[in-house]
Amino acid sequence: MNRSHRTLSSTYTHSLNQRPFASARSLVSNVDRRTPAQLASEDFAYFLQKRPGAFFFLGNGNSAPLHSPDYDFNDQIIATGVEFWCRLIRAAT
């Protein structure tokens, strides 16, 4: 298969996951809610076809795009990511 012509499925958050995500997001202090919804196609979509889940962007601030050789991961967002996941687990259980 020619990878440049591969078709990917749409990536979306299953409705049963929207409430825990919204709850966790509301409790994390460092969330930018100005980011508009985006259409995305990602390999992760194939996982979402098998199991309900969610895809989200944690954010990195001002940096080169993710797959760029100039991309620089912002280590300062690790704590925000950990806090989000902990709150998501609590909200979902």
Secondary structure, DSSP 8 states (H G I E B T S, - for coil): --GGG----B----GGGHHHHHHHHHH-TT--TT------B-THHHHHHHS---------SS-S-TTSTT----GGGHHHHHHHHHHHHHHH-
